[in-house]
Amino acid sequence: MLRRLVLLTRALLAARLAGGEWPVAPLIAQGAAAAALGWLVSDALGVWSYAWAALSVSLAFTALPLLGEHAGAVSDDPAREWLEAQPVRAVEVRLARAFAIVGLTWILALAALVPLALLAPDSWTWDLRALLVGAGLAQAAFLVALLLALHAALGARAQALLVVLQTAVMGLVVVGSVAGLRHISALRDMDAAHGWIAWTPSAWFAQPFSSAGGLWQPLTAVALAGAALLCIAPARAQRGVHSGPLDALLAPLRALLVRTWVRDDERAGFAFTYEALPKERDFVLRVYPLLGIPLAFLYLGLQDEDPRLRGGIAALLAFAPVTYLPVLLSQVPGSRGHEARWILDTAPTTHEAIARGALKALYVRVLVPLYALIAVVACSIGEATSALQTIPISMLVCLYLLHALWGRCVTNLPLSVAPDRVEAPLDMVGTMMMLAMATTGLALATWKLLTPWSALGVCALAMLVQVVRHVTRQRRAHL
């Protein structure tokens, strides 16, 4: 049995690594970010506080890819049919898959743990550094067990929860990195977990570094993780993200825009993208969690007591979706059902019409809810005036930039290539930096110079101009 288990685990690991799912560049970037954080706080924290901070960073940097671009390693099993055809028992398949997932997760965890251990305070011995790496690996195994249990319990419905979790983790990384550096003095003198910190997994696995010492917390967590890994059945194919309440909320707006904004030759591309894109797990897990970044900065902006500065932060965040447009657009062609591209190629319409319809669907299905969420959050903190000043202008700018950036960022038809074959534009980083600088100036100008009524007037005038242009084009087409 042991030999078969080793062979199965090696085959699964080789299949994952040979498929290029674990590239070196992101691991180097993750290690560099962890090293920077470790270097900043190593001299300012004690033994337990540094261990807790290091394990928290490792947990966040491991959870983000497991909930996002590498979520397939946990939720899907591409070798499922091959495994089921082998002369092995079901328990061997479960064990081999669990060991393979844990091994791949350890690769992610080590990218942050190794630099964090090397940059530990000078007072740390090599035994403590090795113990930190071991505690981090045990924590990563515990994380994998939680995710596998989530998938086993919820099935395809787990994808929606994963989106929420990754969005929350993305926001916590931003908030924790900034707010944590502000409260280093409070952590410096801590030699054990207190308050809400005691409920974090990092505190459990940092127990050996505390003044009380002991291994019962991490050993209990590892035992629970091992039991979960043994009991969880092999993964089954997931079907993506199902429709939810958002579809019902957007239904009236969709019906109105189909009648007034979407042209006849664009309706096929609009309907196809509107229905299919939110159900593409890779698109959802890579794009939606970006919401966590502006919402996290909005939370940090609340900490400032100056209401004028808070209004400026709300104005900047209203234009944040414009900066993310290149990332959003570059993911539109990806689909796990890309073999059905022939439907688009043989459709009785042009590729340009499909692209225009997809562009409008993307705006309605993704960007409009994002702006609505930012508006709700801004109003909840007393910045309704700033939201009314800036969000309508930002939505207008976003719509025009969608048309301008589509040809540069979208290199294929919507949902027509494999997710791992999606090509980002070579100058995407430069484009995002230019957009960030331009939208910063535009956001501040809008916030300072316009009132809510004048902002709505500008948008109404722009819509009127667009309607006149549309009617003029239609008349010319009928001549």
Secondary structure, 3 states (H helix, E strand, C coil): CHHHHHHHHHHHHHHHHHCCCCCHHHHHHHHHHHHHHHHHHCCCCCHHHHHHHHHHHHHHHHHHHHHCCCCHHHHCCCCHHHHHCCCCCHHHHHHHHHHHHHHHHHHHHHHHHHHHHHCCCCCCCHHHHHHHHHHHHHHHHHHHHHHHHHHHHHHHHHHHHHHHHHHHHHHHHHHHHHHHHHCHHHHHCCCCCCHHHHHCHHHHHCHHHCCCCCCHHHHHHHHHHHHHHHHCCCCCCCCCCCCCHHHHHHHHHHHHHHHHCCCHHHHHHHHHHHHHHHHCHHHHHHHHHHHHHHHHHHHHHHCCCCHHHHHHHHHHHHCHHHHCHHHHHHCCCECCCHHHHHHHHCCCCCHHHHHHHHHHHHHHHHHHHHHHHHHHHHHHCCCHHHHHHHHHHHHHHHHHHHHHHHHHHCCCCCCCECHHHCCCCCCHHHHHHHHHHHHHHHHHHHHHHCCHHHHHHHHHHHHHHHHHHHHHHHHHHHC
